Amino acid sequence: MLESINSTKDLKKLTIKEKEILAEDIRKYILEVVSKNGGHLASNLGVVDLTLALESVFDPEVDKIIWDVGHQAYTHKILNGRKEELKNIRKFNCIAGFPKTKESKTDSFNTGHSSTSISAAMGMAKARDLKQEKHSVIAVIGDGALTGGMALEALNHIGCTKTNVIVILNDNEMSISKNISGLNMFLSKLRARKSYTMSNIKVRKVLEKIPFIGKIIVKTIRRLKRGIKQLIIPKMYFEDIGFKYLGPINGHDIEDLESILKKAKELDEPVLIHVLTKKGKGYEIAENKPDKFHATSPFDIKTGKPLKEKTKDYSKCFGDKLIELASKNDRIVAITAAMKDGTGLGEFASKYPDRFFDVGIAEQHALTFAAGLAIEGMIPFVPIYSSFYQRAYDQIIHDICMQDLHVIMCIDRAGIVGADGETHHGIFDLSFFKIIPNVVIMAPKNFKELEKMMEFAVKIRKPVVIRYPRGGEGNEKIKKSYPIIFRKSEILSFGSDVTILAIGNQVNKAVSISKKLKLNNINAEVINARFLKPFDEYTVLKSIKKTKTIITIEDNTLVGGLGSEIKELIANKNLNNITIKSFGYPDVFVEHGSVDEIEKKYGLDEESILNYIKSTLKNKNGE
């Protein structure tokens, strides 16, 4: 069936039965692709039926469909001209794993972070009304994303203005980890009535077998059940804030979905459709472990096991060390924003349940909550992915740093993260934290240094940032490791020809480059910055004055990062005849691709840096 589908125009010609067959075809195709490439599996399998119904009733080339987060848009891409391209999804120079307006006019809004869709939908709907156009605007948002404050703000705005927007609440009881929130408790009460809709499958199959009148009975019962539902629970939360509430409805019944979507399309008011789906639907292993298959590396379909055995990474190192620290200090607590396992806190949560807090997808609340704990003497560790820390910038400034509170902000997934692309790369954190007063910024070169920095962070009563990358330590095993001293960098090798200053996981690269330079009779002085703030001016200035040539390496934007720090230092100290070159990312949003591919494109790979240094020193020496 999938072979005959090249656009939603083909989809609209199919019967319900044919769409059900197509749904199974699509699930098999997505499973095959993700098992080879990696990607977001469980979320995509869960919305296949919903997507088919949605794009049968609406026209994605005219109507505006906004997928919150967007990791569940694989079926949408298949139905809108990218079926073959899906085979290379998330690969360098191929289609992205999230909606991108530059890929297709049917991708109406770029997404990648949670809780943004309803606000965008409200803006697009108001623009439609001002232009006196007639198309529909639909936001598809998960129950986990609904805990984000921005989503609730948007619901409030739409409800009070009575703007014609359709919000589809894709309720699968999951964010990435299991949802934990008051809103989830409310939705659980609504789900308790899912017998009104979920029973449709079993009852309908029996009744439809009755000759002549079976289908009439099914339709009559369906109408009756909807009426009873509205009588039993009048004035629900969503209706109280101005929405017409429809549901809950079985998100895997295409016929029922189309029926309710058609009804919503006819209404000229805010509508919220509550759809119940199963994350990982159709692949039993993912259904049983949806959190493990939210985002996955390539795996064996039969067993569900990854093709490449996972090795220890920075998140695991962080989690293990935090347990050790917490065993010695009962004031240490941990906070996650719905990313318990992703940030390495799974074992901590089991061992110290009273000192572990999952606030849901609510990074702003997480940071001010941490401030409240800190001001009362607790020591909160808050591991959040770099790109998600952006969501709580005001809270970091206003609630933590202005009050100089002892909150330890652990920046996971710093630098390039690979296939998730521009919305998930962590290449701005050094810059946006650096301009904030009172904050201490550190980045470890390896696991051992991360552990030492965590120990140091507990002792220094200030706002602390520790940033570390996705994955492991890198190939270069650096044995030398001095104690962490406030504001003090670390000299890993002495030299007189060139200074190589690096931070975080780029230190491994700097050491490797220095060894290759040695083979060319070039002696490099390698400095592990350790601290971006406060910065060790003394050690770095001493080295620069000696070598007259400095190279900086960072996996951050060059705007406001380590390179900028050195250039400002050289200018402020009025140093002359200094050659400086900074390696990092330019003032752009970096696309998706493997770390190696992206580093090579932007000249941050080892070979490019090595060649630059050799060429520069050759010219400088007049050779």
N, C-alpha and C positions, 0 to 999 in steps of 0.2 A: 504493500500500500504506500509506503514511504517514497518509493521510486516515482510515483505519479504526482507527488506534491512538490511544486516549485514556488508556490506563493499562496497567500491566503485566499486568492480567487479559486484555486483548486480545492482548498479546504472547504469552502462554502458549498461546493457541489456534492459533498459526501453526506450520506445518511448517518444517523446516530450510530448504527451498528458498524459502519465503515470507519467512523471516527474512533470507536473503541478499539478496533483492530489497529488503526494508525497509532493510537496511544501506546500500544504494546510494541509496535515497530520502533517508535521513537525512543522508548525506554531502553530497548536492546541496543539501539544505535549510540545513545548517550553513554551507556554502560561500556560499550566496546571502545569508544573514543577516550573516555576518562581513564579506563584501565590501562591504556597505552600512554596517554599524555599526562595524566594527573589532572586535577581540577576539582570543581565543586560538584559532587555527585548527589548526595542525599537530598539537598534542597531542590535540585533540578528534577529528579525522579518524582518528587512530591507534587510538582505543579504541572505535570504534563497535561492531565485532563482539564485542569483549570485554564491553561493557556489555549488549548484547542477550543474550549467553549467561548472564552473571551474573544479570541480572534475570529471566531465564526460569527459572533453577534456584532462585533465592532470592526471597523476598518482601520488597521494600524497606519495606513498611509494618509488617513484623514483625521481620525480620532487620535487623541494623545494618551498613550499608555506609559506610565512611569513605574518602573520596577524598583522598589526600594532595595537598597544595597546593590541589586542587579546580578548577584551571583546565580540567580535562578532563571536566567533569561536564555538558556541554551535552546529550549523548544521554540521560543520566540525567534531566535536567529535561524533555526532550521526552517521555520515556516515563512521567513522573509528573506529568501534569496541567498542564504549562507549555508545551505545544507552540506555541500561538498567542502566548503572552507572550514566547517566544524572539525574536520579531521586533523587540522593543524591549529586548533584554538589554543591561545595563550603562548604560541611560539613566536619567536622574534620575526618581525615584519609580517605577521599573520593576524587574523582577527583576535580581538581581546576577549577575555572571559566575562566582561561586563558590557552593558549597553554603551555604545559610542555614537554620537550624532554624526561623526565623520564617516562611519561605516554604512549607515543606512538612514533614510528619512523616517523609517519606522521606529528607529531609536530616538525617541523624542527628547530625552534628557540624559546626560551622563550621570551615572551613579556608581557607587563603590563603597560609600560609607552608609551607615544605618540612619534611619529616621528622617530622611530628607524628602521623601516622595510626596507627602501630603502638602507640605509647604510649596513645593514646586508646582504641584497640581493646582493649588489655589491661585498662584500667580498666573499660570497658563489659562485658567478658567476666567479670571478677571480680564486678562488681555483679550480673550475670545469675546467676552461680553462687550467690552469697549469697542471692538472692531465689528460688533454685530454679526458675528459668525455663529454657526449652529452645531458644531461638532461636540462630541462628548470628551470629557477629560476623566481619566481613571488612574488612581494610584493603587498599586498592589503592594501591601505591606504585611510583614510577618508579625505575629503576636510578640515576639522578642523585641523587634524594632519599635513596637508601639510603646515600650517603656521609656524610650528616649524622650526627654522633655520637649524637644523640638516638635515631635509628632503630636504631642498633646496640645502644644500651643497652636499648631495648625488646625487641629480638630476644633478647638475653641473658636478660632477665627472664622472658619467655614460655617460652623453652626450658628454663630451670632449674626453673620451676614447673609445666611440662607443661600449661599452660592451653589449653583448646580455642579457638584463634583461627586463622582462615585468613588468611594474608598472600599477596596476589597481587602478584608482582613483575612490573610492566609494563616489560619490558626493550626499549627502543628505541635504546639506545646514545647517548642524548642527555640533557642537562639542558636548558638553553636553548642553550648552545654544546655542542660535542662533549665527551663525558665524558673526563676525564683523571684516573685514580686507580688505586691498587693493586687496589681492589675491582672496578673496571671490567676490569682485566686478568684477574682471576679469572673474572668473568662471561664474558669473551671465550673462555676455555677451555671453559666450559659451552656457549656459543653455537656453538663449533666442532663440536659434536655435533648441531647443529640439522638436519643431513641426516636424522637419525632421524625428525624430524617434518615439516620443510619439504618433504621429498620426497613426503610424503603426497599433496600436491595433484596433482603430475604422475603419480605411480604410480597413484593412486586413479582418476583419470580414464580411464586405459588399462584397468585391471583391471575397473572397473565396467561396461565395455562387453561383457564376456564374459557370454553368456546364462546365466541360472539360478545359476551359482556365483560370479559376479564379486564380489558384495558379501560373500559368505562368505570369499573369499580375502582381501579387504581387511581384514576384522575379524581374521582369523587373523594376518596379517602385522603388524597394529598391535599386537596383544598380544605377539607375538614380539619386535618392536622394543623395546617397553617393558621386557621382561625382559632383553634384551641390554644395554640402556642401564644398568640397575641393576647388572648384573654387571661391566660395564667400569669404571664409576666408583663403587665402593662408598664409603661413609662420606665423602660430600662435606661441605664446610664447614657447610652449613645443617643437615645431619643430625648433625654432630658437636656442634652447640650445642643439639640437642634437637628439631629440626623433621623432620617427614616431608616429604621433597623430592619434588615431582612436576614433571616437565618435563625440558628445555624443550619447550614446545608452541607450535605456530603460532597466534599471536593473531588470525589472520584466518580461522580455520576454526571456524565456529560449532558444528558437530557435535562436533568433538574437544574444544572448550572445554566444552561442556555435559557431555560424558562425564566429563571430569576433575574438573569442579566438583561433579558428583553424587557422585563417589568421595570427594572431600574433605569433602563434607557429612556423609558417613556415618562419618567417622573422629572419634574422641573424643580428639584430641591436637593439638598445634600442627602446622599444615600450611603449607608454602610452595609455591606454584604459580608456576613460572617461565614466563612468557608472553612470546614474542617478537613485537613489533609493529613496524610501519613508521610513523614519525611523518610525518604529512601524507598518509596512505594515501588513494588515490583521486583526488588532485589532483596531477598530475605536477610542477607547478612547486613546490609545497610539499614533495613527496617529495625533490626535488633540492636544495632550500634550506630544510630544516626549521627552522634557526636563524632565518632571516629571517621565517618565517611562524609562529614560536612565538606572538608577540603582534603584531598588525598593525593599522595604521590602515585605513580603507576603501581598496579597491583594485579594479582592473579584472580580472575573472575570466579573460579571454582572455589577457592579458599578464602578470598578476601585479604590475603596476606600481601604486604608490600613486596615488590620485586627486589627492592634493595633494602637490606636490613638497616634499620635506623640506628645511628650511633649517638652517643651522648652529645647533647647540644647545650648552648648557653642557657636556655630556659630550664633544662633539667639541672644543670649546675647551680643555677640560682635557687631553684626549689629545694634542692638538697641542703645547700648552705643555710637557707633561711630556717629550715627545721633545726639544724644544729644551733644556730644563734638563738632561736626561740626557746630551746631547751635550757638555755643558760640565763634567759632574760624574759620574765613573764610579762613585760610591758610591750613586747614586740607583737604586732598584729599584721594581718595581710588583707588587702582589699583587691577584688577583681571586678571588672565590668563585663561580666558574662563570658570570661575567657579563662576559667579556672585551669583547665588542662593545657590550653595553648601557651599559658605563661608559666607553667611548671608548678602550679599550686595544688595539684590533685592530692598528693600525699600530705601536704601541710593541712589541707582541709579535713582530711580523715583523722590526723593526729591531734589537731587543735581546733575542733569545730567551733568552740566558743570564741576563738581569736581569729576566725576567718569570716570574711564578709563578701558575699556576692551581691552587688547592688543592681545587677542587670545592665542592659546597654544604657548606661547613664554616667558617662565619664565626668561630666560637670559635677554631679552629686558626689561621685567617688572622691574627687579631690577636696571638696569643701568638707565632706564627711571626715576625710583624713585630717584636715585642719582642726576640726572639732575634737578628734581623738588626741591630736598632738598637743593642743593647748591645755588638755587635762592630763598631760604627762605620759601618754602612750607613745609608742614609736611605730608609726604605720609605714609598711612597705607597700607601694602601689605599682605593681608591674602592669604596664599597658603598652600595646604596640605603638611605635613611634608615630605613625600617621594618625592614630586615634587620640594621641595626646593633644593634637591640634584642637580637638573639640572642647578642651577644658582650659584654654589659654587664660581667660579672664580669672578663673578660679585660682590658677597657679599664681598669677600676679597679685590679685586682690586679697585672697584669703590665706595663702600660704606665705608668699615671699614678703609681702608688706608687713606681715606680723612676725617674720623671721622664725617660722615654726619648723620644728624638727620632723619633716615629712621626707621619706626617702622614695624618690620617684625613679622607678626602674624602667628604662626605655628599651623595651624588647623590639626586635625586628628593625633595628637601626640600619641605615644604609639601603642598598639595593636588595629587594626581596625576591625579584625574579618575575614569574609569570603573572602575578596579580597586577603588576603594572603601576601606572602613575598614581592611582588612588591609594596605593599601599606602600610605595617606597618611603623609606624613612630618611630622606636627605635634607630635611629642613631643621631638625631638632637642635643641632649644635647652634645654629644661627638664632632661632627664636628663643631659646633659653638663655643664650649668652647676653642678651641685652637687658635681662631682668636683674635688678639689684638683689643682693643677699644670697643668691644661689651659688652652690658649689657644683661644678660640672666635671665628671670623670668618665673615662672610657678605658676598659681593660684590653690588654693585648692578647690575653688567653684566660682559661678557666681559673687558674691559680690567682691571677691578678684580680679577677672578678670577686673571688672569695675574700681577698685581702681588702678590696674596696668596700665590700659589704660590712666587714668588721670595722673598718675606719668610719663608715657612715653612721654606724650605731653610736660611736663615741662622740662625733662632732655634732653639737646641738644647733644645726642650721638646716635650711632646705637643701637637699642633696639630689643631684641627678646622676645616675649611673646608666650609661647607654651601651648596649651590646647588640651584635648582629643576630640574624637568623642562622641556625646551623652550628657548625663546629669551629674549632680553633684555626684551621688552615694547615697547610703542609709544613710550615717552618716551626720546628719545636725549639722555642727559646728557653734555655735553661736559666739564664741570668734573671734574677728577680729580687729587687731590693724592697725593703719595707715601705709602705705608703706613708709619706711625710707630706703634710699640708703644703700645697703650692709647689711641690718639688717634682721635677721631671726625672727621667732615668736615662743615663747614657749607656747604650748597649755596646757601642764600639767607638773607639777614638780614631780620628783621622784629621788630615790637614788640607785635603783637596776640596771637599764638598761636605756640607751639612745636610743630612736628610732628616727632617722632622716629620714624624707621623703620629697618628692618634688612633686608638682602638685597634680593630682588626687589620688596619693598614700597616701596623708596625711589622707584622710578619712579612709583608711585601718589601718594606724598607730594608729589613735584615737580609732577605734573599737577594735584593738588588746590590747591596753592599758587598756581598760575597762574590758576585759576578764582576763587580767593578774591580775588586781586588785582583782578579785574574788579568785585568788590563792595567795593573799597576796604578790604580786609582784608589786612594785611601779615603773612605767615607766615614764621617762621624755620624752615627745614627742615634737619634734622640727620641725616646718614647715620651711624648708630651704628658701623658697621664691626666693632667688637669688642663682643661681649656680655660676654666675660671675657678680660682685665681690662677693666672698664667705665670709660669716660671721664667720671667724675663732675664734673670741673672744668667742662668745656664745657657739659654739660647743666644743671648747677646755675646757672651764670651766665645761661643762656637762660631757665630757669624763673623765676628771680627777676625777670627783666625783663618777661616776658609774663604771669606768674601763671596761665597756662593751658597745659597740655601734652596733646597727643594722641600716643599710641603706636600704631604699626601693625606687626603681625608676622603671618606665616603659620604660627603655632605656637599651641599651647594657651596660654591666658592664665594657666594654673597654672604658675608658676615660670619664665615667659619674660621678655621685655623689659619688658612692663607691670609685672610683679611687681618687677622690678629697680628701676624708677622709684618705685613706691609705697614700697618699702623705703627707698630713698634719701631721699624726702621725709619719711618718718616718722623716720628716724635723724637727719636734720638739723633736725628740729623746725620745718619750714617750715609757716607758717599761710596761710590764705586762698588756697590753690592749687587750681585746678580741674583735675582729671585724668580722662581717659577713655582706656581701653585697648581697641583693636580687635584681635581675634584670635579664636581658636576656644574655645568654652566647654568645660566639663568633660564632654565626651561623645565617643563614637566617631562620627566624621563619615561619613555614608553616601556611596555612589557618585553620580556626576553630573559634569557639566563644571565646570571651575574657576569660570566665571562664575555658573553656577546655584548652586553651593555658597556662593560669596562673598556673593551676594545674599541667600540664606536666612539667613546668619549675620551680616549687616550689615557685611561686610568689603569690600563693593564701593565704588567711588569715590563714587557718588551718595549712599549712606547716610552716609559719613564727612563729605562736603562739607556735607550738610544739617545734620548734628549740629553741626559747627563754627559754621556761620552762625547756627543757632538758639541755641546756647550763648552766643556773643558778643553776640547781640542782647539776650538776657535779662540778661547780666552788665552790659551798659551801660545797662540800664533802658529800652531802646527798645520 
